[in-house]
């Protein structure tokens, strides 16, 4: 919806026969110089684990910000944002036996400080 509203182009990395994101096509898509690369760390359907560190490194080399969907991976194994060098990581609480409707968005401090607030107002 945001892409339509802002006249943005969305591209998708296809899934290969092995159940992983197709890095050959991903590398070609990076030639389009995306501003943001967002992808899932672990498939909720197949259980496959994408090579996050490599995908993030390639995104950064192309000048993009990397957002990692950790909804499946965070509850199943240790995810180190510093080791991955990820810019943003999102995951939900209900996948870790928490209540529905809660979640976490990790973001690099410098990126968060450079962004305007989503909502604002006075109390």
C-alpha positions in Angstrom: 0.0 0.0 0.0 2.8 2.4 0.8 4.5 1.6 -2.5 1.4 2.5 -4.3 0.9 5.7 -2.2 4.5 6.8 -2.7 5.0 5.5 -6.3 7.7 3.0 -5.1 8.8 -0.1 -6.9 8.8 -3.4 -5.1 11.0 -6.3 -6.2 10.9 -9.8 -4.8 13.7 -12.3 -4.4 12.4 -15.7 -5.5 12.8 -18.8 -3.5 14.9 -21.5 -5.1 14.2 -25.2 -5.3 16.2 -25.6 -2.1 13.8 -23.4 -0.2 16.3 -20.5 0.2 16.2 -17.1 -1.3 17.9 -17.2 -4.7 21.1 -15.2 -4.2 22.0 -15.1 -7.9 18.8 -13.2 -8.6 19.2 -11.1 -5.4 22.6 -9.9 -6.6 21.1 -8.9 -9.9 18.3 -7.0 -8.1 20.9 -5.1 -6.1 22.0 -3.5 -9.4 18.7 -1.5 -9.1 20.2 0.2 -6.1 17.4 -0.4 -3.6 17.1 1.8 -0.5 15.8 -1.0 1.7 16.3 -4.8 1.6 13.9 -6.7 3.8 13.8 -10.5 4.1 12.9 -13.4 6.4 15.7 -15.1 8.4 13.9 -18.4 8.7 10.9 -19.7 6.7 7.8 -20.4 8.7 6.7 -22.9 6.0 9.9 -24.8 5.2 12.1 -24.1 8.2 15.0 -23.1 5.9 17.4 -20.5 7.2 18.6 -17.9 4.8 22.2 -16.7 4.9 21.4 -13.5 6.6 24.9 -12.2 7.2 25.7 -12.5 3.4 22.4 -11.0 2.3 22.9 -8.0 4.7 26.5 -7.5 3.7 25.5 -7.4 0.0 22.7 -5.0 0.8 25.1 -2.7 2.6 27.6 -2.9 -0.3 24.8 -1.7 -2.6 24.0 1.2 -0.2 20.8 -0.3 1.2 19.5 -0.5 4.7 18.8 -4.1 5.8 15.7 -5.1 7.8 15.5 -8.7 9.0 12.3 -10.5 9.8 13.2 -12.6 12.9 9.7 -13.8 13.8 10.7 -17.4 13.2 14.5 -17.3 14.0 14.5 -15.4 17.3 12.4 -18.0 19.2 14.5 -20.9 17.8 18.1 -19.8 18.1 20.4 -17.0 19.1 20.3 -14.0 16.8 23.1 -11.5 17.3 22.4 -8.2 15.7 26.0 -7.0 15.9 27.3 -10.2 14.4 24.8 -10.0 11.5 25.5 -6.2 11.1 21.7 -5.8 10.6 20.1 -2.3 10.6 16.7 -3.4 11.8 15.3 -6.6 13.3 11.6 -7.2 13.9 10.0 -10.1 15.7 6.8 -10.8 17.6 6.2 -11.9 21.2 3.6 -14.5 20.5 6.1 -16.8 18.8 7.9 -17.0 22.1 4.8 -17.8 24.2 4.2 -14.1 24.9 0.8 -12.4 24.6 -0.5 -11.5 21.1 -0.1 -8.0 19.9 3.4 -7.3 21.2 6.7 -7.3 19.4 10.2 -5.9 19.1 11.8 -3.6 16.6 15.5 -3.3 17.0 17.1 -0.5 15.1 20.6 1.0 14.9 20.6 4.1 17.1 21.9 6.4 14.4 19.1 5.3 12.0 16.4 5.7 14.7 17.7 9.1 15.6 17.6 10.2 12.0 14.0 9.2 11.5 11.0 11.3 12.4 8.5 9.8 14.9 5.7 7.7 13.4 3.2 9.3 15.7 3.4 12.4 17.8 1.3 14.8 19.8 0.8 16.4 23.1 -0.5 14.9 26.3 
